[in-house]
Amino acid sequence: MRELEKLFDRIIQRVNINLRELAFDVNPLVRQLIPTGQMTKFYAFYGITPHHPLNLVFKHSNLSGSYFLGRCRVTNSLLYKSDIRGDELKKSGDLFQYQEFNVPVDQDEEIRIDDCYLIKTLVHNFSHDPETLERFFIRDTVSTHYANIHGSPADGCYLGPFATVDLTTMRDCVIGAYAYVQAGEISHLKIEPGTVWVRNPDDFNFMYRYPLNQLNNYIYFTAGSQPQGIFMDFVEDRKEAFQRVFKVVNIETPVTVPANASLDRFAVIKPKTRIGDNVLVAQRAFLQNSTLGKGANAQENCYIINSKLAGNNVTAHGAKIIDADMGTHVFVGFNSFLRGRPDARLTIGKESIVMPHTIIDIRKPLTVKPGSLVWGMVGNAEELEANSMALKDFAKIHSRISRGHMLFEGSGTNFVNAFQERIHHILEANGAFYNGNLNRGHAQKNQNISFNTIQPYPKGDKEGMYPTIIIQP
Amino acid sequence: MRELEKLFDRIIQRVNINLRELAFDVNPLVRQLIPTGQMTKFYAFYGITPHHPLNLVFKHSNLSGSYFLGRCRVTNSLLYKSDIRGDELKKSGDLFQYQEFNVPVDQDEEIRIDDCYLIKTLVHNFSHDPETLERFFIRDTVSTHYANIHGSPADGCYLGPFATVDLTTMRDCVIGAYAYVQAGEISHLKIEPGTVWVRNPDDFNFMYRYPLNQLNNYIYFTAGSQPQGIFMDFVEDRKEAFQRVFKVVNIETPVTVPANASLDRFAVIKPKTRIGDNVLVAQRAFLQNSTLGKGANAQENCYIINSKLAGNNVTAHGAKIIDADMGTHVFVGFNSFLRGRPDARLTIGKESIVMPHTIIDIRKPLTVKPGSLVWGMVGNAEELEANSMALKDFAKIHSRISRGHMLFEGSGTNFVNAFQERIHHILEANGAFYNGNLNRGHAQKNQNISFNTIQPYPKGDKEGMYPTIIIQP
């Protein structure tokens, strides 16, 4: 395993050099996180479809348990159970609109991961940076459990567990546990755990900070131990079901899937689940005793349990919905944790937006009114009152509003519009609007994926390293 | 599937052009043999080990259910459930001895398969042709069920079911069903079904021909239907056990395997099987209620059932041993079919050589004396008498002998020595002589293989075609 250990040291060193100004040392945080023995234990896999340009290059890396789709190049990296999903990359000939610019895309975009250590991380979407249209780069970066790197090129960064960076190019930044950043371009920033920050420069700025004493019950991460808290316990409790899914080559679909929907073979589907038309269920999603109405989706690391999604629901990467009834067009953002109880259901009215990284964890029945915006930490009706607003009221903000731990400045209309447009785009990309002819999306295109598995050298100095693998059309 | 069909037509045309002089048309024989739907159904897989130079290139091919080890390049070919086993290829720097020449090997040898259609075919060993040391080529060739291409470069050939070409370079040849050819270099020959031919030019010539009316019960192949007979029924009856082995990612070893032995994870091991020291069991071998003594082996497509192998037994590719007791150092050649019965065991005395393509199928107990050479069709004691000789007597032949359907000319001593030396080499290569330190062979080197799986495009014009895949160290 000498090579593997050398590679680990090399990555840590590179990240620390990038983060020297913030005096941040990733070494004690991640050194013991995944025992090297684990890194040789799981196969990696990549999808082959007629719809996504295929071009994979893996060099001098360990890819244990990771998943790849689309055009992707990984060099000198450790990817542990991560998802690198390149099904929304730009294609040669596309036009990329940025403010008043209409920039032609010269070649198929590629996700390029160099000198990184990504643990259970999701990489998706495409580079939103007009400076780097054809290369969605992630380099000299360490990320930890259930982090999302979404449309966000990264250089020299650290992401704590359940952190999300969304549509943001970042350089030399530290993103704390369960922090969400959507801010365009950032550098040399240290984002505290539990920060939810959405900014469009010169337009609006949304900022929420979790009370740390409450957040720590859900996710807490410190050097020398694994991430802890309710989030981790929740996924660990359901780990075994995934082991079953990964150990067979072909799996029978346990439920009826309509011809226009797609259910990934690496998802877990427990009994009493119903899948409607145009539904998309990604790998590593977990569905149990739930109904997904027409055009609803469940992305990577989503858990939907004892719940009903009425239709056209977006459940973003890592979101969890338990004992809940969701109206149509409800959006649930990244890594949100919405937990009703069997005797205390959570109801979210239609067309509501649950902000990324929202925790609703209730002991008594709770109803979110249709057309609401919800954020932050909500344990009861009173906290809901403090952490939500009608979207139509939010759109009326012109300068500034402060509510509890939330501060908003700028144009409420633009903020609400930006969200609603994005939700529409997501539904469109997922194929929610497919009518049997037009508007094909992932739900229709991902139906016929073949998966290939790859494994590392089993013994010797190179133990755990994967050979060089090049896959082309 | 347009590409796949075009590729099929292209291969058939190329082979037929090569075989035009023999007026042989492979088209009616193989067109319906494997429905195209079958070709998209099974994953292919390749082994990663620290011991075999890794260098795989797959281009514009279908590889359904096939297995690859070592350095191999496949272009414009259809490989259906075939084994391409490059664990005995020459390495750069080796010296290849041929008669008085000592030829240095310039680069790692590669198995190179171009424009071929191979069905359930085994490719193994290395090019024995001094004219092509670094390239074990197989091109413009069609081979059918359970054929063996062993150390035999081939250009423009057809092999019938259960045919074997061994240590022979062949051009524009037709090898009939269950024919065995070991003849150095051949071209423009049509070898009839059931021919067993071993020739060392200017040294010896062994020729046996199966009575066709008897052979047809075992294997019969004609245009418009699948190969038929006892051989096919026998493997079809045991197919399901293999399906189980292929459908899981990791499999538990059902028996105790000594530290110096290796049992491939794609072998079928039924209850009451015992594996001794230094034993090698290859993929697609089938063991049931049998004991493999120290240094014994079972190669690809071998079936060993209700039998005891005392030790240092070679069971060559495709050989079957049922209800039999085999003494030490018994060699059973390619595709031999040795079937005792529960109430009529077959006993083969130590150090006997069962020639490739021998059928012993008995209803009463039968004993082959130690040190015998056996060939051809043996159903009872009388036929054994006609189809065997003591090796020491055979070694006394100086000019010529004819017995029933067998004709031998040349030096019996050289014939026997050549066989015995080769058996020794096989045991050595397989690791039968490993003493915990010296003489490592496949049994020791193949213990730690990782397998990667690859699959074709699932839909569209390219359905069934594999993407270009390049694997390097």
Interface residues (C-beta under 8 A of the other chain):
Chain A: Y43 I48 T49 P50 L54 F246 K247 V248 V249 N250 N448 I449 S450 F451 N452 T453 I454 Q455 P456 Y457 P458 K459 G460 K462 E463 P467 T468 I469 I470 I471 Q472 P473
Chain B: Y43 I48 T49 P50 L54 F246 K247 V248 V249 N250 N448 I449 S450 F451 N452 T453 I454 Q455 P456 Y457 P458 K459 G460 D461 K462 E463 P467 T468 I469 I470 I471 Q472 P473
